[in-house]
Amino acid sequence: MGEGFHPTTAEELEAVVKWAAAERTPLEVIGSGSKRNWGRAVQSAHTLRVDGITGVVDYEPAELVLTVKAGTPLQEVEALLKEHNQELPFEPANLSAVLGAPAQSGTIGGVLATNLSGPRRLKAGAARDHVLGLEAVSGRGEIFKAGGRVVKNVTGYDLSRGFCSSWGTLAVATSFSIKVLPRAAKECTFVLLGLTPQEAAQAMSEAMGSSAEVSSAAHLPHGFCPLSQEHSITLLRLEGIPVSIDYRLDKLRSILKRFPSQELIEGQASRKTWGDLRDLVPFAGSNKPLWKISVSPTAGQQVIAELEKRFAIRWMMDWAGGLVWVEMQGDEPHDVPLRRLIAENGGGHATLLRASAELRADVDVFQPLPETLMGLSKRLKAQFDPHNILNPGRMYAGI
Amino acid sequence: MRPYETDAFTAYRQLPLVVVLPETVDQVSRVLKYCYDNDVKVVPRGAGTSLSGGALPLEDGVLLSMMKFNRILEIDLQNRAVVTQPGVTNLGITKAVEADGFYYAPDPSSQIACSIGGNIAENSGGVHSLKYGLTTNNLLGLEIVLITGEVIRLGGKHLDSEAYDLLALLTGSEGLLAVVTEVTVRVLQKPETARAALIGFPTSEQAGKCVADIIGAGIIPGGMELMDKLAIDAAEDFVHAGYPLDVDALMIVELDGPEAEVDDLLERVSTIAEKNGSSYLRVSQSEEERNTFWAGRKAAFPAVGRISPDYLCMDGTIPRAALPQVLQEMQELSEKHGLRVANVFHAGDGNLHPLILYDANQPGELAAAEEFGADILRLCVKVGGVLTGEHGVGIEKRDLMPEMYSEDDLKQQQRVKCAFDEKQLLNPGKMFPVLHRCAELGFMHVHQANCHSRIFRVFR
C-alpha cells in the first residue's frame, strides 16, 4: 500500500503535522484507507495513516458514552458495544464491498469524518448527532480538544460536530467521545409488496407521520435485488420491546390496509435485510458510477422518475424516500442534469460515491456550492489549515 | 430602548446605541453591511430570554431585534418539516402543527416566550432532550446573513449538509457568527401516551444511583428530573403539586410511546426504584395528574424566587455517575460560602441547575453567590463535565472558559469566529474571555522541522 507516516500516539501525529506545516508539504490523511476510492483523489507525496492510534479510552455503559481513539477499527467498536448490549444508533455503513476495499476495514475516525450513517439515521439521527467531543490536531499542528463527554453541552462552538463531514481537511482527529444507546430488544420489518415508487413514497410518509415509530423506511423496485425479484418491496422497520412492536405493527397494518399485499420479516432476517441495505450490498461487484442523493422524502421518487426518462439506472430509496442511491448504467455525463433535477425538485445534494478515478477527476464529486458558501467554506479551511496540507482538494478544488 | 437593556440574566444592564427592528431579509442584509463597512458592533436578539446575558446590549453597538420575523412560512407534514421565521416562539411551532398530532421536540422551560432563532443561537434543550435531542438534532436548514450582508442558505428539508457541517457550528454559536433569518426544523408525531411517575427517596445518593440504574437497564425515558429537599418544599408551597415532603430527593420519570410499552417500562422503573430504597411512588393516572407532577418542576425557579430575595441559576453538566459526589461537595461549598442552594436537575442527561439563594441588598452576598457559582462549575469540570449544558456561555460564564479549555482549544474556537466575522463585530464580548485579533490568530509559529523518523513506516 506504499509508505508514509503511521503514528501510534496523538503526540506522534502532532509531530508529523507540525513538520508538514513547517515544510508546507501536503499529507493525504486516511484512517485505514477504506474510503480512498470515494471523493476526490489527493495529490500528495506523503500519506498519514491514523489507524495506528487505536484503543478504548473510556467506556461506562451506564453513562451511554464511549471515548475511543480515532484509528480504532469500526468492527472492534461495534463488537465491544454489542458485548454490553449497546450499539452506535446511527448504524454506520461498511462500504468496503461497494468501494472495493478489504472486507470489514474502516475506522471509527473515517466514519465520523465522512458523517456516514445507515438506514436508522431516519429516526436516530446522523453520525454527527452522536459525537459529543473530540481531540484533534489542526493543520497548524496544534493539538486541541472540543466538546466533552456529556450529552448536554453548549460550552463554545460545536467543533466536534463541525468536524464530521470535513473529510480530514480541517483537522486530524485522534479521539472521540460518542453517545451510544441500548440495542433494541427486538426488531421486525413490515413489508408492502408491489407498490409503485409514488405509492411507496406516500406509504412511507404516512407511516413516518404516524405514531408507529418506524425507525427505517426503504423501497426497492421490482427486479433490483433477490429480495425484490418478483415484486417491488417497501420496507418499514420497527424496533423496541415485543409488546410495543406488536401494537405498532397492528397500527401500520391498519393505516396501510389499502395495500393488501403485506408480509413480515422477523428477527435475524430483518437485521440481515437492513444490514445489506446499509452496506449497499446490491450495488457491490461493479464499478459503475453510484450516486448518493439527499432530497426531501417526497421528492425522491420524483427525481427517480425524471432520471429514468433520461438515463439507464438501477436505484433504491432509503430514509423514507429522502435518500436515493442511483447507479448509472451508461457512460454519458450525468452530474449536471442530475443536480439540475434535484434543484428543480426542492433542492438537496448529490455526491458521487463510486466511480473510476478518471470520472472522479472529471466531475464535481461533491455538490457544487454557491459562491458565498464556497467563500465561507474556504475561509474556514484557511483558518484551520492555512498551508493547505491536510487532504488538499479532497472535497473541492482548494478544500 | 429600556426593554432592551437586559435579557433574562438581569444582573447586568446596558442601554444600546440604537435598536433596529428589521422586517425583511434585505433589511437585515443592508443593516449588517452598513455596520460592516463602518465598523459598528451588532448584538442580535430574539425574545431576550437568555439566562447567560447572550443578548446584553453594547453601549456602542446596534441592537438588532429579530422579533418582527414572526411568521411560520410553510408547514409540510408530508416531509415532517416546518419552515419558519426566527422570531416565532418555540411553542408557536408546536401550536401550528399540534392539530395534526405533531409537535416540535425541544422544549426549554421558556418555550412560551423564547424564539426559535434564539434556540438556534443557544442550542436549547429542555426536559425531553434525553430522548429527543437538542436543537442541533432537530434542525434541518437555515438561512443566515453574514456580517458582510451576504445571504447563505444551508440544508433544507433534506437530511445532512452538503460540504462542511455549518449547521453544527451555527447551532449554539450565541449570535457571534451570523444572523438567522429562516429556520427549517423537523417535527415529530406526538407519542400516543405519556405517563409520569413521582418517586421519592430518603437521600439524594439513592436517587442518583436510581437514575444511573434506569439508564443502565436500557430504558431511555422521555424525561427524568430530580429535585432536592429545598426545591421540593419551595415548589410544593408554591403550586401544591402534591409532592411528598418527607423525602430528600424527588424524581419525576416520564415514559412515552404506545400505552402497552409505557406500562411495561413504568413497571420496570418502579422495580429499579424500590431496589434503590425509594420511599414514595405515585404513577399518574390521568393527563391532568401528569401535568400536576410537572407543574411543580416547571415552577421550581419562581418557587425558589419566593423563598429568597434573589437567586443565581447555574447550568453545569456532569457524567451521571458523578451525581452523588457532586451533591456531597456542593453541600460542602454551600457551608463554605454561607449560602443555601436548591437543586433542580435534568438528571437523565446529567444537566444540573443549582439555584444559589442570596440577597443582593446584603453587602457582599452577590459576590459570594458568584464565587459559589464559579466553584460549582469548577467542580463540574473536575468530575469530567462541562460549564454549561443549555444556558450558554454569554457574559456570565465567559471568564470561566479557561477552566475547561486550554489556550489552544480556545484559539480553534476563535478561528471559527474569524472565518465568519473577521472584524469581530457580531456580539463581541460574549463567550470568549480574551479576544485575539484575527490577524494575530493567523500568525503561525514556524516550528523546527523535527519529524521523528520512527513515525515514518512502510505500510503493509
Interface residues (C-beta under 8 A of the other chain):
Chain A: M1 G2 E3 G4 F5 H6 P7 E12 A15 V16 K18 W19 A20 A21 A22 E23 T47 R49 E60 P61 A62 E63 L64 V65 N85 N115 S117 R121 L122 G125 A126 R128 D129 S138 R140 G141 E142 I143 F144 K145 A146 G148 R149 V150 V151 K152 N153 V154 T155 G156 Y157 D158 L159 R161 G162 C164 S165 S166 L170 A171 L181 P182 R183 A185 S205 M208 G209 S210 S211 E213 G240 I241 V243 S244 D246 Y247 R248 S294 V295 S296 P297 T298 A299 W319 G322 L323 G346 G347 G348 H349 F366 Q367 L369 P370 T372 L373 G375 L376 S377 R379 L380 A382 Q383 F384 P386 M395 Y396 I399
Chain B: D76 L77 Q78 N79 R80 A81 G101 F102 E122 N123 G125 S129 L130 G133 L134 T136 N137 L146 E150 V151 I152 R153 L154 G156 K157 H158 L159 D160 S161 E162 A163 Y164 D165 L166 A168 L169 T171 G172 S173 L177 Q189 K190 P191 E192 A212 D213 I215 G216 G218 I219 I220 G257 P258 E259 A260 E261 D264 L265 T317 I318 P319 R320 A321 H346 D349 G350 N351 G384 G385 V386 L387 T388 G389 E390 H391 G392 V393 K397 M401 M404 Y405 S406 D408 D409 L410 K411 Q412 Q413 R415 V416 K417 C418 A419 F420 E422 M431 L441 G442 M444 V446 H447 Q448 A449 N450 C451 H452 I455 F456 R457 V458 F459 R460
